[in-house]
Amino acid sequence: MDVAIVTGAAKGMGLEWVKQLAEAGYRVVLTASTLAKAEAAAEDFIERELVVYPQKLDVTSAEDRKALAAWAEHMFGRVDLLVNNAGVNSRTRAAGDPLKLEQNLLIEKLDKQELFAVMDINAIAPIQLANELRPLFKHSANPSIINIGSWLGSISIKNTGGNYSYAVSKSALNMMNRAFANDVRAEGICSIVLNPGWVQTDMGGAKAQFTETDAVHNMRKLLEKLDLEDSGKFFNYDGTEHPW
């Protein structure tokens, strides 16, 4: 059974990734910012006798990243798939705080510490986690990394102002992944950024185009077709290459 790790999986699209992968026969590591959240999210899967392991992971914590990699090595000896789903946008980062929202959205109120925090969560930590797991990918026959991106990470098609921290972080994720993909290509690791489209999550809202089920189904279809030549690319949910 292949081994998958999904970050930010206590709810939303991350939880749907866990569901679909577990039902497809993966051994899935469900990670969340606290062990209590991970265990609560995994309870239903475990009751259904799906192979799901709850684990704590604050993606920005080097200690947590190292601990997860050591645990995965002990448990499985390899990792086949990493879904870097954990992330925040300006509104989820603000969590109802109007000032913090403005500090992420508006140039007049932009706060560099907020910008740095969102960059760490959305762009830096995912690739650092991938690198921490790198020795385990080497034992997989088909190692793949899916970094969840956004159309707002595309410089060429952003034609509006504002939304600084999120847009900058997702654009940075593209470059972080591009560099990392070139670093690990010789090891057979395929790492991409994937825009899931507009999804009905806490970030996307109820009016979004895709349900979480449909969005993950779309992305899994692309995952099945990936090969090493795709590594470093930025894709749309429908398998087309996304403008940079």
Disulfide bonds with the S-S distance in Angstrom:
none
